[in-house]
Amino acid sequence: SYPFLCGMTGTAADATAEMETVYARPVVVVPTNRPVIRVAMPMRVFQTQQEKWVAIAESIEQMYRAGRPVLAGTRSIAASEHLGALLAQRGLPHRVLNANFDKEEAGLIAHAGRGGSEAAITVATNMAGRGTDIKLDEAARAAGGLHVLLTEMHGAKRIDRQFIGRAGRQGDPGSSQIFVSMDDELVGLHTPRLRVLAARSVASGGRELPAGAPVARLFRLAQSRSEGRDRRNRAAVLRQDDWIEKNLPGS
């Protein structure tokens, strides 16, 4: 046994109930060293993934033309490479950071905070470059700081927050925005019927849907159901471990 049990993470508040139940430890939120001035831009919702990817590339190009560094987060290597191909079609200089290039992580992150005429565009999976600060140069800071763009919502809110938290560190300026589509995997798995109803009920003459409360709630509900499933799975594994430890002491 351990005389003390503690830990620290930037997203523990999202799992307070589970932490207190499993480990019997309180969760305390420590204020940031400097005020967070990062701007959360409204979520953008599209009917299809194809329309979403086009809008993502357009948004990245706008930020690049404004001299701001961009960090685009994807859930998979395939998605990061797809976005890289779209950016290449537009002639936008960029770097792809995923498990296929893990040896180059440090160098890629070192350049991810450049702004101005040589503003950096970095495409990364959610696991890439963790634990490494993105240092802004003066041109990036003057242009508005790092812009973090999520290409879809993750199965857990804390993962979204981990990625968004790459911007606006230590009082730096920055912004974030989430792009989603009605055929994203998250809503397809966890709210399939509601997704169909929502798509039918929202009247839109174009590719982009109004990201009002009903649509936003659909994605939050899907994320909440995903988190609940993962909690139940972890609890089942914990019960199994306890049973093995109790009944099979030699294992």
MARBA-313971 format. One record per atom (N, C-alpha, C, O): x, y, z. Coordinates in steps of 0.001 Angstrom, whole numbers, plus 500000, padded with zeros to 6 digits. Layout:
residues N
XYZ;...
END
This chain:
residues 251
500839498810500000;500000500000500000;500879501247500000;502055501193500358;500304502342499603;501021503606499533;500515504542500632;499308504654500845;501442505217501335;501002506152502380;500279507368501801;499426507958502464;500622507744500560;499977508891499913;499603508494498483;500346507782497807;498465508956498050;498008508701496695;497509510008496105;496531510585496579;498188510462495072;497780511724494464;498216511743493010;498983510884492574;497741512697492281;498106512844490880;497706514221490405;496997514951491098;498166514572489215;497852515893488661;497638515783487159;498415515136486457;496593516411486682;496308516464485251;495448517683484987;494751518170485878;495499518170483768;494742519360483433;493266519124483200;492509520084483058;492829517860483155;491434517575482815;490740516668483829;489734516038483505;491263516597485041;490673515703486045;489269516131486461;488465515298486877;488971517420486352;487662517906486787;486522517233486031;485425517084486569;486772516825484786;485730516165483999;485431514760484503;484398514186484159;486323514202485314;486139512834485822;486090512826487347;486495511846487974;485602513899487943;485596514033489397;484877512872490079;485415512273491010;483677512551489626;482884511501490275;483606510163490227;483631509433491218;484198509838489073;484893508561488934;486145508522489791;486441507501490412;486878509617489830;488089509681490657;487750509465492133;488439508722492833;486702510109492591;486331510014493999;485773508637494333;485983508132495436;485058508024493382;484482506705493626;485542505608493620;485561504759494511;486417505620492628;487399504552492458;488562504685493431;488984503705494046;489078505914493567;490290506107494364;490036506742495725;490960506883496527;488779507128495993;488420507764497258;489302508973497539;489702509210498679;489598509725496506;490415510922496629;489618512124496147;488938512039495125;489687513237496860;489004514447496387;489721515034495181;490928514856495017;488969515739494336;489535516432493185;489488517933493455;488424518492493723;490623518563493383;490733520000493641;491177520698492366;492145520280491732;490480521750491992;490835522517490805;491773523648491204;491414524507492009;492969523644490639;493965524673490928;493872525757489859;493949525443488671;493712527011490239;493621528089489241;494881528174488386;495977527847488842;494714528617487146;495866528776486264;496787529877486782;496357530795487480;498056529761486424;499046530745486866;498709532142486355;498874533132487069;498237532210485119;497813533468484518;496428533275483915;496074532161483532;495640534344483826;494283534213483279;494303533649481858;495164533998481052;493346532776481568;493210532209480231;492404533179479373;491244533463479673;493019533686478308;492328534636477423;492018533999476064;491669534693475109;492148532693475993;491826531974474761;490345532162474425;489495532092475312;490039532397473169;488669532623472705;488102531334472121;488709530734471234;486945530907472613;486265529723472079;485277530171471010;484243530761471324;485589529897469762;484719530285468653;483568529282468529;483722528127468927;482424529698467989;481254528805467908;481535527545467094;482262527571466102;480937526443467543;481020525193466800;480391525365465411;479395526071465254;480992524705464403;480432524718463060;479981523306462695;480726522342462872;478758523194462186;478129521902461925;477767521788460446;477214522719459860;478083520638459850;477832520414458434;477048519116458236;477055518230459090;476379519029457099;475589517838456816;476481516622456595;476194515543457114;477555516784455833;478409515658455482;479865515936455839;480277517082456021;480624514857455934;482042515005456222;482769515703455079;483690516484455319;482371515435453854;483026516084452723;482893517601452814;483863518331452614;481680518068453119;481465519511453269;482255520058454447;482774521173454390;482342519281455502;483100519707456675;484581519881456347;485191520879456731;485160518912455639;486590518981455329;486914520180454443;487958520809454613;486035520501453504;486252521671452662;486265522936453520;487122523803453346;485309523036454449;485237524203455321;486458524290456238;486946525385456518;486947523153456702;488137523136457554;489332523687456795;490075524519457316;489518523225455561;490642523710454756;490511525207454497;491505525932454526;489293525673454246;489072527101454025;489406527904455274;490036528958455188;488985527409456434;489240528110457689;490735528184457990;491242529220458420;491432527077457759;492878527062457988;493568528066457071;494481528776457492;493129528122455820;493741529070454890;493507530511455339;494405531345455224;492314530812455849;492029532164456334;492945532540457493;493477533649457540;493127531606458429;494016531875459560;495460532056459081;496181532930459562;495864531225458137;497234531318457596;497459532670456930;498498533298457131;496483533122456135;496607534421455468;496645535562456468;497203536620456179;496055535360457647;496068536386458691;497346536340459523;497515537142460442;498245535409459208;499514535331459912;499473534582461219;500373534724462047;498436533781461419;498309533048462679;498727531591462515;498366530963461519;499478531040463465;499780529611463429;498522528805463740;497683529232464533;498397527632463108;497217526793463281;497655525386463680;498585524823463102;496973524832464670;497143523431465048;495809522743464807;494831523026465500;495759521847463835;494527521129463502;494593519725464075;495520518971463778;493616519373464895;493603518082465565;492682517090464880;491548517421464535;493174515863464682;492381514802464080;492353513596465016;493191513474465909;491377512703464804;491253511518465654;492045510326465135;492207509336465849;492536510406463919;493231509252463342;494342509700462408;494366510842461949;495264508781462135;496343509041461183;495763509268459793;496202510158459065;494762508446459427;494149508583458101;493545509977457918;493677510584456855;492882510478458965;492274511809458881;493342512891458755;493165513856458011;494446512733459477;495517513738459405;496126513769458008;496449514838457491;496280512610457407;496854512560456067;495863513089455021;496262513693454025;494573512853455261;493547513389454356;493560514908454393;493513515558453348;493625515477455591;493663516935455707;494945517488455095;494928518538454453;496055516781455294;497301517213454683;497194517287453164;497728518204452541;496503516319452574;496322516312451123;495470517498450666;495751518102449631;494431517830451434;493588518975451094;494377520275451161;494218521146450305;495219520407452167;496030521616452301;497049521703451162;497325522788450651;497598520566450774;498562520552449673;497905521003448371;498535521689447567;496639520622448157;495917521039446963;495769522552446891;495706523131445806;495715523189448061;495594524639448130;496958525332448139;497035526560448181;498013524553448100;499349525135448113;499754525703449459;500593526602449522;499173525196450533;499465525706451868;500587524886452507;500457523668452634;501677525522452907;502757524794453574;502295524289454935;501704525045455706;502555523037455234;502075522463456485;502963521295456888;503770520803456099;502796520866458128;503510519700458641;502498518763459273;501592519207459978;502648517480459027;501757516470459602;502489515771460733;503586515243460552;501866515778461897;502463515188463095;501585514039463566;500523514266464146;502021512805463321;501271511647463790;502245510514464085;503460510706464021;501733509361464401;502587508249464828;503542507790463728;504536507119464007;503245508147462488;504140507767461404;505431508582461402;506409508218460748;505419509704462153;506584510586462163;506982510921463607;507362512056463895;506896509938464514;507124510203465926;508529510697466211;508724511426467183;509528510327465393;510896510757465631;511083512242465323;512060512849465761;510157512824464576;510281514221464184;509441515151465057;509380516353464795;508789514606466099;507859515401466893;508474516680467432;507914517761467249;509616516570468094;510206517734468753;510466518863467754;510181520027468035;511007518512466592;511289519524465588;510035520158465031;509999521364464789;509000519349464824;507744519876464306;507088520827465291;506616521898464910;507059520436466557;506445521278467581;507229522573467760;506639523619468031;508539522517467614;509368523707467783;509009524794466772;509204525979467042;508484524397465605;508127525359464570;506629525678464552;506191526509463757;505840525034465413;504385525157465335;503856526502465814;502684526811465598;504693527306466459;504237528595466974;504659529781466138;504530530922466582;505162529539464933;505591530639464071;504385531353463474;503401530720463092;504472532679463398;503401533461462815;503905534351461699;505025534188461215;503063535299461292;503452536234460252;503435535614458878;502599534759458583;504367536046458025;504413535577456644;504788534109456537;504544533485455504;505378533546457588;505743532133457605;504945531381458668;505468530494459342;503682531747458806;502822531126459822;502793529620459638;502695529120458517;502879528905460744;502950527448460706;501553526829460697;500653527285461403;501389525798459898;500181524976459918;500617523572460315;501392522934459602;500120523089461453;500487521769461948;499235520914462064;498260521310462701;499266519754461452;498160518795461537;498620517657462439;499667517060462191;497858517349463473;498312516362464452;497166515491464937;496030515951465049;497471514222465226;496510513365465914;496486513759467384;497383514458467856;495468513314468108;495328513762469501;496448513273470409;496666513849471475;497164512222470012;498251511704470840;499592512352470527;500531512242471314;499689513016469404;500987513521468952;501388514791469688;500572515688469899;502653514852470073;503200516072470654;502725516401472042;502899517532472496;502131515450472733;501656515730474091;502820516069475011;503916515523474883;502558516980475938;503571517329476924;504596518322476424;505552518629477136;504418518833475208;505363519790474646;504669521126474437;503640521198473765;505228522175475008;504651523500474834;504928524017473431;506002523789472874;503953524711472868;504131525378471588;504457526836471886;503590527591472325;505688527226471652;506153528572471957;505813529509470801;506161529239469652;505137530600471110;504773531578470088;505913532565469856;506586532975470802;506127532946468597;507052534048468348;506250535354468384;505026535335468522;506941536471468261;506271537765468395;505245538000467294;504199538604467532;505546537522466086;504592537697464985;503299536937465250;502211537441464969;503415535724465793;502231534926466110;501419535574467222;500190535625467162;502113536063468227;501422536701469353;500681537955468898;499553538204469322;501314538738468038;500686539968467550;499478539671466661;498535540460466607;499508538536465968;498412538192465050;497216537584465765;496155537427465161;497366537239467042;496251536651467785;496556535322468423;495686534726469059;497792534837468267;498185533599468923;497818532351468146;497348532418467010;498045531208468784;497780529908468158;496277529654468061;495528529876469012;495861529185466893;494463528795466704;494398527273466644;495042526653465797;493625526674467541;493450525222467569;492114524880466916;491072525424467281;492164523982465958;490965523581465223;490791522075465382;491663521299464992;489660521664465956;489345520245466084;488472519822464901;487440520437464630;488894518775464207;488168518340463017;486972517449463344;486191517122462450;486814517056464589;485615516389465093;485733516264466608;486818516414467172;484608515989467260;484624515815468703;485102514410469047;484817513450468331;485833514304470155;486302513002470611;485243512331471483;484225512932471826;485504511083471828;484563510339472650;484499510826474079;483563510487474803;485474511616474506;485487512168475862;485817513651475788;486714514066475054;485084514436476553;485281515877476552;486689516257476974;487247517236476480;487268515479477894;488599515828478400;489655515763477295;490640516500477346;489466514893476296;490425514819475199;490319516072474329;491329516609473874;489091516530474106;488913517806473398;489617518924474155;490309519747473555;489442518952475465;490032520009476272;491550519932476286;492229520959476298;492083518713476286;493534518568476243;494108519193474983;495138519866475020;493424518959473864;493936519498472603;493730521000472527;494634521731472123;492552521465472910;492272522899472884;493221523643473807;493595524784473535;493612522993474903;494506523608475877;495907523842475371;496724524422476088;496220523409474147;497537523717473577;497657525203473258;498762525736473161;496513525870473096;496510527315472827;496184528076474106;495525527551475004;496649529308474175;496333530158475319;497022529762476602;496473529985477681;498206529182476526;498938528768477725;499701529949478309;500203530808477584;499774529971479634;500534531000480347;500131532411479914;500982533285479751;498829532621479730;498334533952479403;498498534365477964;498196535507477619;498975533459477094;499122533797475677;497755533973475022;496774533378475468;497682534794473959;496436534864473193;496250533578472399;497202532832472173;495037533333471988;494760532135471208;493276531952471015;492472532719471545;492911530937470257;491497530661470005;491341529197469646;492316528503469359;490093528736469666;489798527346469326;488444527266468649;487585528124468851;488257526226467842;486973526007467181;486836524528466846;487807523870466471;485615524016466986;485326522613466681;484456522535465441;483464523254465317;484841521646464512;484059521374463306;483488519961463418;484209519026463766;482206519805463126;481572518488463165;480639518344461981;480279519324461329;480253517103461713;479258516854460665;478256515828461171;478534515083462111;477100515797460545;476039514911460990;476339513438460722;475645512565461243;477357513150459921;477734511754459724;479074511421460371;479739510463459977;479470512217461370;480666511874462151;480435510582462925;479298510242463250;481499509875463213;481404508584463907;480751508707465281;480005507819465693;481024509791465987;480520509950467355;479000509879467413;478450509108468198;478316510669466595;476846510656466616;476297509410465926;475208508940466259;477049508876464967;476602507657464302;476545506471465248;475667505617465124;477477506413466193;477535505301467142;476605505479468330;476001504512468794;476484506697468826;475829506894470119;474466507585470051;473692507485471004;474151508274468971;472815508893468831;472327508749467387;471996509751466753;472276507532466858;471937507367465437;470532507839465084;470344508490464056;469551507528465908;468175507928465599;467994509428465749;467357510069464913;468550509986466810;468443511427467013;469163512187465906;468739513274465514;470246511616465408;470983512266464323;470101512406463091;470072513459462455;469379511334462756;468499511369461585;467387512392461788;467086513170460883;466776512395462973;465703513351463261;466202514785463212;465531515667462677;467388515014463774;467938516362463796;468250516842462385;467991517997462049;468808515958461558;469147516337460188;467894516697459390;467924517596458550;466791515991459658;465544516268458944;464877517547459427;464251518269458651;465023517817460728;464290518946461315;464968520284461087;464328521330461190;466264520261460778;466985521519460587;466885521934459130;467379521242458240;466251523055458897;466121523559457532;467349524388457193;467672525345457897;468021524030456135;469222524765455733;469330524759454228;469202523714453589;469568525939453657;469692526024452224;471100525744451742;471321525641450535;472058525616452643;473445525409452258;474041524212452946;473341523409453562;475336524108452833;476038522945453380;476173523019454889;476293521989455551;476153524239455449;476381524406456888;475069524567457635;474183525308457210;474953523858458762;473759523932459590;473947524973460677;475068525211461126;472853525595461102;472966526532462222;473332525776463493;472632524847463895;474424526178464118;474914525460465301;474183525949466553;474806526397467515;472859525856466523;472071526285467659;472041525233468746;472716524209468656;471255525493469769;471202524627470940;470817523177470609;471467522265471119;469775522914469766;469408521520469508;470546520700468883;470796519564469287;471226521287467901;472302520560467234;473476520364468186;474058519281468246;473819521408468927;474927521294469878;474631520236470930;475521519485471327;473368520176471387;472991519178472403;473117517764471862;473447516841472607;472857517587470567;472985516261469954;474420515750470107;474631514599470489;475387516586469814;476784516162469890;477235516009471342;478012515108471656;476754516879472224;477110516746473637;476520515468474224;477159514799475037;475286515130473805;474660513903474277;475439512684473786;475675511748474550;475832512694472527;476613511576471984;477922511428472749;478339510314473063;478563512540473044;479818512503473796;479584511987475212;480381511207475732;478492512421475832;478170511969477183;477910510465477206;478339509781478134;477214509946476201;476954508505476133;478254507731475921;478436506652476485;479142508273475124;480443507634474911;481238507583476215;481853506566476536;481221508683476958;481920508722478241;481323507721479220;482052507056479955;479980507614479229;479322506660480115;479689505227479788;479920504425480693;479746504894478508;480153503555478097;481573503251478552;481854502163479057;482467504219478369;483864504010478768;483993503857480285;484798503059480765;483199504624481038;483223504481482504;482776503089482920;483381502474483798;481724502593482294;481233501258482633;482266500191482289;482444499227483033;482937500366481172;483970499405480798;485123499406481794;485630498346482161;485535500585482230;486622500666483219;486195500062484547;486986499392485211;484938500297484937;484440499728486184;484399498201486113;484700497523487096;484030497666484960;483988496210484794;485379495614484901;485561494565485518;486360496273484307;487745495795484405;488229495847485851;488913494933486311;487878496910486564;488279497038487965;487667495938488825;488342495366489681;486374495639488594;485720494560489343;486379493217489049;486549492389489944;486745493012487794;487414491767487421;488776491655488101;489143490582488580;489516492741488145;490822492739488818;490672492441490306;491459491688490881;489645493045490929;489406492809492360;489054491345492606;489517490746493577;488240490773491731;487854489363491895;489070488453491757;489241487518492538;489913488727490763;491106487910490556;492047488013491756;492606487010492197;492217489202492272;493111489413493406;492588488694494658;493359488171495463;491253488683494797;490645488066495981;490604486545495897;490851485855496886;490287486022494699;490069484592494556;491250483815493995;491338482598494152;492154484529493340;493338483869492759;494588484595493247;495259485264492461;494906484472494535;496006485255495098;497355484957494468;498259485789494547;497516483811493851;498816483474493267;498949483932491832;500004483746491226;497908484527491271;497948484884489857;498715486189489628;498844486638488489;
END
